Amino acid sequence: MCMKKFIQNLLKRLSIKIIRRHKPLIIAVTGSVGKTSTRNAIAALLGAQFHLRTNTKNYNNEFGVPLTIIGESSPGRSFFGWLQVLIKAGKLAWFTDSTYPRVLVLEYGADHPGDISYLCSIAQPDIAVLTAISPVHLEHFGTMELLMKEKGTLLECVKKEGCSIINLDDVQVRALADRSSAPVITYGFSPEADVHVDNHELQTREDFSFEPGEVFCTQSFEVNTHEGQEFVELKNRLGSGSVLSVLAGCAVGLHLGMTLTDLKMRVDQIQAEPGRMNPIPGIKGSFLLDDSYNAAPASVVSALDVLKSFSVGEGTRRIAVLGSMAELGPLTEQEHRMIGLRVAEGGIDLLVCVGEPTIALKNGALEAGMPESSIEFFEDSRKAGRWLDQQVHKGDVVLVKGSQSTRMEFVMKDLMAEPLQAKELLVRQEGKWLEE
């Protein structure tokens, strides 16, 4: 433990020196949901005009952010690996490297109070991006007010000559706008946002017999700003979150002097992340909405809305396979029950609950009038996957979502038409995850 703390402190000090020496523009992204998608959209849209670097994997904490600044991956438990990282960091701290990125697009995670201020003390943002706030990590924060305070720290830490870019659609985020130490730019579906959407449409193929990589769906919309508008097509991305990430990226690009036309030309460079609302062909002619990376109340509600938007024919079903939502602390039962109430509002034909906390989700759906025959409960995702393998049939649309700890990718692997492509298409298909 002492060695871990020693390395953490050394990484911090060296990273601060690297930032001071090379003076990259720091774009910091945080929020309860949508961080990674937004960070990747920003990097993709800016990539043609700026030499930049962004986080890989889930490098958004006290080790991941410094490693991104240094440009290295974690060596795990390797002593010599860490020695090499520190040697490289030392060279970057003391000697100017002309190839060092001009822009760093960094994701800042916050599992505990003080995390954001710690990361900002390493790399103070020139541009702060706040995506959305939903109950997460409440077992560490205790209340939504403290969670909001933590997320708002990013806006307080942004350089005065920079800007804060916030999602105007999110009530909690909007309430934090006054805390920004720099001018605020807003984005969202709301027409009041500085960068907003008009004429949003979703087109999908009529059949589910497609190969991974083929275009199954296209979201088309107009990006509107005070300077003008551009028509954009976003292929194989589902849900409002993917649109919001594009808007955030456009807001950043416009602030840095890019044109809407420049940004539009880069939209195709935004890569889908495994487990984040990806369309995948399912067994027996079914269709899967893979949102298995993680889950928070707001993202589950959004995913359910996507599922409900699909039309199904006679004899086919919309199936919601929902794993538990972790780290909700005292709100665990309340938030799961709330999701159950949303499911029971209609549009879902079969609810499959996975993990003990989803008993409250099941009870919420029952209380709201969903028939017990339309609800199944399983203790773990492997059992749920095996059962669904026998139940799913042609034309079914299946949403798979849950927190990382519920391992909902096991359900996906059982239901995907080409399980041999799991390594390329699914989340958590490497290293320690495959050992469990």
N, C-alpha and C positions, 0 to 999 in steps of 0.2 A: 504493500500500500504506500509506503514511504517513497519507493522508487517511482511508482506511478505519479505521485504528486510532484516529485522532483522533475520528471520529464514534462509534465503538464506546465509547470512554471517556466521551465527552460524554453518550451515551445512558444509560450506566450511572449516572453522577452525577445526571442529571436524574431518572431512574427512582427512584433511592433517595430523592430529595427528594419526589417525588410520593407514594411510599408513606408517608413520614414525615408528610406534610401531611394526607393523606386517610385514612390508617389502615384500608385495606380488609383483610378477612380473606383470608389467602393459603392456597389449597389447591393444593399442588404434587404432580404425578403424574409418576412415572418408572418405568422398567422396560425390559427388552429387547423385549418384545412386549406389546401390549394397551394402550399408553399413550393413544393417541388415542381408541380406543373407550371406555376408562374415563373419560377427561377429558370426552368428550361426554356420556356417561351421567350423570356427576355434574352437569354443567351443566343437562341436561334435567330431572333430578329435583329440583334445587334452584330451577329457574327461576321457578316460580310464587310462591315465598315470599321470594326474595332478588333484589335488583337486582344482577345479576352480569355479568361479561364473561369470555370464554374465548378461547384462541388461535384464530386462523383459519389455514387451510391447515396448513403444517408449521412454524409459528412457535414453535420450541422451543429456539432457540440464543441466542447472545450478542447477536444483533440481534432475533430474533423475540420473545423474552420482553419486552425493553424496549418494542418497538413495540406489543405487546399491552397493557402497562401504560399507555402513552400513548394507545392507542386509534386507531392508524394502521396503514396498510399500507405495505409497502416501496416507496419511489419509484424503486427500481432505480438507474439511473445519472443521474437527474435532479438537478442541483445545486439548482434552485429547489424541487424536491419535498422534498429533505432539509432545506432551509432552512425550509419550512413545517412539517415535522415537529418540528424543533428549537424553532421559535417556539411551537408548541402545547405542547410539553413544558415549555418555560420558564414559560408561563402557569400550567400545572397545578402546577409546582413552587413557584411563589411566591404563587399565589392559590388560595383554596379554591373548588372547584366543587361546588355542592350536588347536581349530577346525577352525580357520579362514582360508579361502582359500589361497593356495600358489600362485594362478594365478587369476588375474582379466582381463576378456576380455570385454573391454568397448567400446561402440559406442559413438563417439563425433559428435554431430550435430553442424551446423553453420548457424543460421538464420541471424545473424548480424555480422558486423566487430568486431573482438575481442573475439568472442565466443570460438574459439579454444585455444587461449592463456590463457583464463580464466580457461578452463577445464584442460589444461596442468599444470597450477599453482596448481591445486588440486592434480592431479595424473600425474606426468611426465612419459611419455611412456618409457619402456625398448625396446619395439618393436612398430613401427608405421606402419600402413597399409593404403595405399591410393589407393582407388578403381578406381574411374573415376570422371571426372569433366565435368559438363554440365550446361547450363544456368538455375540456380534455385536461388530463393531469390534475384533476381536482383533489385527488388524494394527497397531492403535494401542496396545492394552492389553497384548498379549503373552500373558497367562494369564487363566484364568477367575477366579483368586484376586484379581487386580488389578481385573478388571471388577466382581466382587462388592464389593470395597472401595469402588469408585467409586459404585455404586448405594446402598450402605449409608450413604454420606455424607449423603444426604437425611434419613435417620432420625436421624443425629447432629445435624443442623442444625435440626430442628423445635423450636419453642419449648417450653419445659418445661411450660407451662400448656396446651399443645395436645394433639395425639395423633398417633400413627402408625397407619395402617390398612394391613395387609399380607395378601397372599394365602397362606393357610395351606397350600394344596395344593402350592405350589412349594417344593421342598426347599431350594434356595439362599436364597430369600426368608426362609423360616422360620429358617434359621441366622443371619440378621442381626437377628432381633427384639431381642436383648439390647443391640444398639448404639443403640437408640432412647433419646433423652433425655426422652421423654414416654411416658405410658401407651400401651399397644398394644391395638388392636382388630383381630380377625382375621375374614376372610371366606373362603368357599370351599365346595366340595362336601363336605368333611370334616365329619362331625357334631360334631367338636370345635371348629369355628370359631364365633365369637360370632354371626356372621351366615352361615347356611348354607342349603343347598337340600335339600328332600325331594320325593319323588314327581315327579321330572323326566321329562317325556315329550315326544316330538316327533311331531306330526301333519303329514302332507303330503298334497297332492292326489294322486289316483291317476294323473292324466294330466299331461303337461308342456305342454299347450296353454293357457297363461295369458298375460295381458298384463302388461307391467311396471307395477307399482303395485297389481295384484291380490294378494290374500293367497294365497301358495302353501304356506306352512308356518307352523306355530305351535309354539313351545316353551312348555309349561306347567309350572309348578313352584310349590312352596310356599317362601316366604322365611321362615325361622325365626330368631327371636331369643330372648333371655331374657325379653323382655316379651310375646311372642306370635308369631303367624304370619299371613301373608296369601297368598292364591293369586294368582299373576301369570301373564299371558299375554304372550308376546313374539312379535310377528308378523313374518314374513319375515326372521328372523335365525337363522342356523345356527351350530352349534358351541358348545362349552363357553365359549369366550372371551366371547361375547355375554352369557351368563348371569353370568359372573364380573364383567363390567363393571356389570351391574345390582346385584349384591351389594355391590360397592365403593361405588356411588352410594348405596345404602341405608345402608351403614355410616356414610358421611359425613353423610347427612341425619339419621339417628338421633342422632349425636353433637351435631348442631346443634339438636336439639329437635323435629324433625319426627316425625310418627307414621308407622307402616308403612302405614296407610290413605292418608295424604297422598301417600306415595311411590308406592304402587300406582297411584293415579290419574294419575300423571305418566309411567308407563312408555311409553305410546303416543307420547310426545313425543320419545323417543330416535330420532334419524334414522340410517339406515344410511349409512355412509361408502363412497364408490366404491372398489371393489377390495378390500373387506374381507368376504369370505365372503357375497356377495350372490347370491341365486337369480335367474338370468336365462334367459329362453327362448332355446333355440338353434335353429340351422337344421335343417330336415328332421325336426322333432319331437324334437330332442334337448334336453338340460337342462344348463345351465352353472352351475358353482359358481365365481363370480368372486372369487378371493382374490389378485388380481394386484398389489396395492399394494406388497408387500414380502415378504421371506422370511427367517426364521431357523430353525435346526433345530427348536426347540420348536413354532413355529407351523406348520411343514410337517408334523410328526407329527400335530398336532391336526387339520389340514386333511385328511390322509389318513384319519383316523378318521371324519370326517364323510362322506367319499366312500364308505368301506366300509359305512357305516350304511344306504346306499340299496340297496333290493332292485331287481334288474334281471331282466327276463323272458328267456325263451329267445331267443338270437340278439342280445341287447343286451349292452352292456359298460360297465364302470366304467373310465374312462380318466383317468390322471393325467398332466397336462402340466406338467412341473416345470422351471422355469428355475433357473439357478445361484443360490447363496446367497453374497452378497458380504461382504467385510471379515471373513473368518474367520481370516485370517493363517495361522499354522502348522497350524491345525486344518482347513484347507480340504478337503484330500483325505479326511481321517478322517470329517468330518461329512457330506460328500456320500456317502461309502461307506455310512455308517450309515443314511442315508435309503434307499439302495438295498436294504439288508437288510430294512428295514421294509416296503418295497413288496412284496418277494418273499415276505413272510409269508403272503400270500394276500389275496383280495378285490379285487385289481387285475388287470384283463384286458389292459390295454395301457398301457405306460409310454412317454411321449414326453419325452426329455431335451433341454434347450435350453441351449446355451452350453458352452464348453470345460470348465469345472470339473465339469459333470455327467457327463463321461466316467467319473469315479470313482463316481458314482451308478449309472451303467449297469453298471460292473464289479461293484459290490456286489450288485446284483440278480442278475447272472449267477452270481456265486459262490454265492449262496443258492438257486440252482436255478430261477430264472425263465427260461423259454425265450427264446432269442435272437429268435425270430420274434415275440415279444410286446413287443419293445423297439425304439424308433426314436431316432435321435440327429440333431439339427440344430444348426448353428453359431449360428443366430440365430432370433428369434421370428417374423420375417416368413416365412421358409422353412417353419417349423413350421406356421404358420397356413394357408399355401397348401396344404400336404400334408393337414392335418386337414380342410380344407374338402371334400376329395374322399373322405375316409374315414369321417367321422361319419355315422351314420344314425339313424333313428327309435328312440327309447327309450334311447339312450346317455346316460350321466351323465358329464360331463366336468369335472374339476377343473383350473383354470388358476391356477398360483402360481409366483412367482419374485421375485428381488430387483429393485429399481427399475431397476438398470442393464441388466437383461435385457429390459425393455420388453415384458412379457407381455400388455399391453393390445392389442398388435397381433394376438395369437392370438384374444383375445376379440372384437375387431372383425370378424375373419374368420368367427367361429363364431356370433355373436349373430343372432337371427332378424330384429331390426330395427336394422341398423347406423346408420340415420339418428338413432337415439337415443343414439349413442355419447357425445356431448358431455354428456348428462345422467346417463348410467349408468356410464361408465367413468372410470378414473383417468387423470391426466396428459393432459387434453384441452384445454389452454390454453397460451398463451405459447410459451416456448422449446421445450416438449415437441413441439409440432406442427411446429417448424422442422427437427427432426432426421430 
